Amino acid sequence: MSMRAPQREPASDLPQRITIYEVGPRDGLQNEKTVVPAEVKAEFIRRLAGAGLETIETTSFVPPSWVPQLADASEVLQLLGDDGLGPRRPVLVPNERGLDRALEAGVGAVAIFGSATETFARKNLNRTVAESVEMFAPVVARAREAGLWVRAYVSMCFGDPWEGPVPVEQVVEVSRRLMDLGCDQLSLGDTIGVGTTGHVSRLLDALDAAGIGADRVGVHFHDTYGQALANTLTALRHGVTVVDASTGGLGGCPYAKSATGNLATEDLVWALHGAGVETGVDLESLVETSVWMAGQLGRPSPSRVVRALAGSPE
């Protein structure tokens, strides 16, 4: 017989409850070659919420030429109505123009997207790290004035395809500069998935020593080398309680060719439920949503748990 849920054996070294920061509709879909209709994106978000995911990053107000997939941001939010607004429905904004559009749409939370390395800052934002911090300063200030919750993503925290290893001190310095702008939360991105558990511990310790405690940190691991879940559990043992994940393991990074998908939300939920950690998520319902989305995209989900519980959807 196949098991539909893991045997629950509580782990004393993990938090009792965590928040999953679902990135599937934005980070998960931004790479898809075929454009997913706005109606499907809105339905995806509704189904994710229905499965118990409270925090869902809905879309991105970046120039359509950068990420054509998300050119329909305003339309998606319109279709969602109140379901797409509030502090639990962040949208990504790259600059003040993006913030203007987000405020116009009535969102309650935004995220900015920085880089720990100069090369990626130039490739992704067309600016140096210092120039990008300068660009984000008025975005964060205005968002805070408008009463919005603000997150700062830092990408390439564990390695960069052009620069190689990234010194921990460099990541801490960029993180500190972004958090000093007034952000509420920092998300550490392993954009190419090369991080390992000892590296995660060392970075979290260094951030803590610099005044950025685990209570203000989220982690965002990619599974390129199969390390995403191990790295996440290490972060949770360090007191982190916010984990970025993407339903069905969708997504990567359009500007980093070697990046494969994000940590699959289902794989995370299976591991945490087995360890007695509450997520608020109904796994069966989430798997159904992944199978449905895989059908919309015309290919099976890369998530191991989805495959185990659903069989590969044809």
C-alpha positions in Angstrom: 0.0 0.0 0.0 1.2 3.5 -0.6 1.2 6.0 2.3 -0.7 9.2 1.7 1.0 11.1 4.6 4.3 10.6 6.4 4.5 9.0 9.8 4.6 11.8 12.3 7.6 11.8 14.6 8.1 15.3 16.1 11.6 16.7 15.9 12.6 18.6 19.0 15.1 20.8 17.2 12.7 22.3 14.7 10.2 25.1 15.2 6.6 24.1 16.0 5.2 26.1 13.1 6.6 27.8 10.0 5.3 30.1 7.3 5.6 28.9 3.7 6.2 31.9 1.4 4.7 30.5 -1.8 6.5 31.8 -4.9 5.0 29.5 -7.6 2.8 32.1 -9.3 5.6 34.6 -9.7 9.1 32.9 -9.5 7.7 29.6 -10.6 6.0 30.8 -13.8 8.4 33.6 -14.9 10.5 31.2 -16.8 7.8 29.3 -18.7 8.2 29.7 -22.4 4.5 29.5 -23.2 2.6 32.4 -21.8 0.1 31.2 -19.1 -3.3 33.1 -19.5 -4.1 35.6 -16.7 -7.3 33.6 -15.8 -5.1 30.5 -15.2 -2.7 32.4 -13.0 -5.6 33.8 -10.9 -7.1 30.3 -10.6 -3.7 28.9 -9.6 -3.5 31.5 -6.8 -7.0 30.8 -5.6 -6.3 27.1 -5.5 -3.1 27.6 -3.6 -4.9 29.7 -1.0 -7.6 27.0 -0.8 -4.9 24.5 0.0 -4.0 26.5 3.1 -1.1 28.6 1.8 -1.4 32.0 3.5 1.4 33.9 2.0 1.5 33.9 -1.8 3.7 36.1 -4.0 1.2 36.8 -6.9 3.1 38.6 -9.6 5.8 41.1 -10.5 5.5 44.7 -11.8 8.7 44.5 -13.9 8.8 45.9 -17.4 7.1 43.4 -19.8 10.2 43.3 -22.0 12.2 41.8 -19.0 9.7 39.0 -18.1 7.0 38.7 -20.8 5.2 36.0 -18.7 4.3 38.6 -16.0 3.2 41.4 -18.3 -0.4 40.7 -17.2 0.3 41.7 -13.5 -2.5 44.3 -13.3 -5.0 41.9 -15.0 -4.2 39.0 -12.6 -4.7 41.3 -9.6 -8.0 42.6 -11.0 -9.2 39.0 -11.6 -8.3 38.1 -8.0 -10.0 41.2 -6.4 -9.5 41.2 -2.7 -7.9 37.8 -2.8 -4.9 39.4 -4.4 -4.4 42.2 -2.0 -3.2 42.6 1.6 0.0 42.0 3.5 0.0 38.2 2.6 0.0 38.8 -1.2 3.3 40.4 -2.0 4.3 41.5 -5.5 7.8 42.1 -6.8 8.8 45.6 -7.7 12.1 46.5 -9.3 12.0 50.3 -9.1 9.7 53.3 -8.4 7.8 52.8 -11.7 7.0 49.2 -10.6 6.0 50.6 -7.1 3.6 53.1 -8.8 1.8 50.3 -10.6 1.7 48.2 -7.4 0.2 51.1 -5.4 -2.3 51.7 -8.2 -3.4 48.1 -8.0 -3.9 48.5 -4.2 -1.4 45.8 -3.0 -0.4 45.5 0.7 3.1 44.1 0.4 6.0 44.4 -2.0 9.4 42.8 -2.5 12.6 44.3 -3.9 15.3 42.1 -5.6 18.9 42.8 -4.9 22.1 40.9 -5.6 25.1 39.9 -3.4 27.4 40.0 -6.4 28.4 42.8 -8.8 28.1 40.6 -12.0 24.6 39.5 -11.3 23.5 43.0 -10.3 24.7 44.2 -13.7 23.1 41.4 -15.6 19.8 41.5 -13.7 19.4 45.1 -12.8 21.9 46.8 -15.1 23.5 48.5 -12.1 26.3 48.0 -9.6 25.3 46.8 -6.2 25.7 50.3 -4.7 23.5 51.8 -7.5 20.8 49.2 -7.0 20.7 50.0 -3.2 20.3 53.6 -4.2 17.5 52.7 -6.6 15.7 50.7 -3.9 15.9 53.4 -1.2 13.0 55.6 -2.4 11.0 52.4 -3.3 11.2 51.1 0.3 10.7 54.6 1.8 7.5 55.2 -0.2 6.2 51.7 0.3 6.6 52.1 4.1 4.9 55.5 4.0 2.0 53.9 2.2 1.8 51.3 5.0 3.1 48.4 3.0 5.0 45.4 4.2 8.4 45.2 2.5 10.7 42.2 1.7 14.3 42.3 0.4 15.4 39.4 -1.7 19.2 38.9 -2.1 20.2 36.6 -4.9 23.5 34.7 -5.4 24.0 34.4 -1.6 25.8 31.0 -1.9 27.6 31.2 -5.2 27.6 32.9 -8.5 27.9 31.3 -12.0 30.3 34.1 -13.1 32.2 35.0 -9.9 32.2 31.5 -8.2 32.2 31.4 -4.4 30.7 34.5 -2.7 32.3 35.5 0.6 29.9 35.4 3.5 31.0 38.9 4.6 30.0 40.2 1.2 26.5 38.7 1.5 26.1 40.2 5.0 27.2 43.6 3.9 24.6 43.7 1.0 21.9 42.3 3.3 22.6 44.9 5.9 22.4 47.7 3.4 19.1 46.5 2.1 17.6 45.9 5.6 18.9 49.4 6.7 16.5 50.9 4.1 13.7 49.8 6.3 12.7 46.3 5.0 10.7 44.0 7.2 12.2 40.7 6.0 15.3 39.4 4.2 15.1 36.4 1.8 18.4 34.7 1.2 18.5 33.3 -2.3 20.6 30.3 -3.4 20.0 31.2 -7.0 22.0 28.4 -8.6 21.4 25.9 -5.8 25.1 25.4 -4.8 24.7 26.0 -1.1 25.4 23.3 1.5 24.4 22.9 5.1 27.6 24.2 6.7 27.5 27.2 4.5 23.9 28.0 5.5 24.8 27.8 9.2 27.8 30.1 8.7 25.8 32.7 6.8 23.0 32.7 9.4 25.4 33.1 12.2 27.2 36.0 10.5 23.9 37.7 9.8 22.9 37.3 13.4 26.2 38.8 14.5 25.5 41.8 12.2 22.1 42.4 13.9 19.9 40.5 11.4 18.3 37.8 13.5 16.7 34.6 12.2 13.2 36.1 13.0 13.7 38.5 10.1 15.1 36.0 7.6 13.4 33.8 5.0 15.3 31.2 3.0 15.0 30.6 -0.8 16.8 27.5 -2.0 17.0 26.0 -5.4 17.4 22.3 -5.9 20.0 22.3 -8.7 22.3 20.0 -6.7 19.6 18.3 -4.6 20.4 20.4 -1.5 17.3 22.5 -1.1 15.5 20.5 1.5 18.7 19.8 3.6 19.6 23.4 3.5 16.1 24.5 4.6 16.0 22.1 7.6 19.4 23.5 8.6 18.0 27.1 8.5 15.0 26.0 10.5 17.3 24.6 13.2 18.9 28.0 13.3 15.5 29.6 14.1 14.4 30.6 10.7 10.6 30.2 10.3 9.9 31.5 6.8 10.6 29.2 3.8 10.2 30.2 0.2 8.9 27.3 -1.9 7.2 26.8 -5.2 4.2 24.4 -5.7 5.2 21.6 -8.1 8.9 22.7 -8.0 8.2 25.2 -10.7 10.7 27.9 -11.7 14.3 28.9 -11.8 15.9 32.1 -12.8 15.8 33.5 -16.3 19.1 35.3 -15.9 21.0 32.3 -14.4 21.1 29.6 -17.0 22.2 26.8 -14.6 19.3 27.4 -12.1 16.8 24.6 -11.9 13.6 24.8 -10.0 12.8 26.0 -6.6 12.3 23.8 -3.6 8.9 22.1 -4.3 6.3 23.1 -1.7 4.9 19.6 -1.5 8.4 18.1 -0.7 8.8 20.7 2.0 5.3 20.0 3.5 5.9 16.2 3.5 9.2 16.6 5.4 7.8 19.1 7.9 4.6 17.2 8.6 6.6 14.1 9.3 8.7 16.1 11.7 5.6 17.5 13.5 6.0 21.0 12.2 2.7 22.8 11.4 2.4 24.5 8.0 -1.4 25.0 7.7 -1.2 23.3 4.3 -3.5 20.4 3.1 -1.0 18.3 1.2 -3.7 16.3 -0.8 -5.2 19.6 -2.0 -1.8 21.0 -2.9 -0.9 17.9 -4.9 -4.2 18.2 -6.8 -3.3 21.9 -7.6 0.1 20.8 -8.9 -1.4 18.2 -11.1 -3.9 20.7 -12.4 -1.1 23.2 -13.1 1.1 20.6 -14.7 -1.8 19.9 -17.1 -2.0 23.7 -17.9 1.7 23.7 -18.7 1.6 20.4 -20.6 4.3 18.6 -18.6 4.6 16.6 -15.4 5.5 18.2 -12.1 9.2 17.8 -11.1 8.2 17.4 -7.4 9.0 14.0 -6.0 6.0 14.1 -3.6 3.6 15.0 -6.3 4.8 12.1 -8.4 4.6 9.7 -5.5 1.1 10.8 -4.5 -0.4 11.4 -7.9 1.6 9.2 -10.2 3.0 11.2 -13.1 0.1 13.1 -14.7 0.0 12.4 -18.4 
